[in-house]
Amino acid sequence: MANPAGSPKETPERPNPNEKLVRVFDTEQESEALVVRGLLESADIDCDVTSLDAQQDILPGVGGTVILVRAEDADRARSLIDEYRQAPAGDETAEIDLSEEPPA
């Protein structure tokens, strides 16, 4: 069913803050956290991305972003994140010298 004009877009289910949530990922780069969030959401793992930014005049250098998931999803989430980190970069291309004669 399409959303009527003016109604809010459907948002992914976030874990209930009253549930036991477990930290599975943290980073200083918000963009990296967003990539990991997408990875988890594509595997149907609900997650909550939380910024830990502190006032820099009080706590300089403190901050970052953490991803929290339900306790029952933590092992699977960590496994997916580890697999993603170990996967070779997909944007590398092999170079082939087309000026040589093909082998006979």
Summary of the structure (lengths in Angstrom):
residues: 104
radius of gyration: 20.5
end to end distance: 60.4
largest distance: 70.9
contacts: 204
relative contact order: 0.19
helix: 28%
strand: 17%
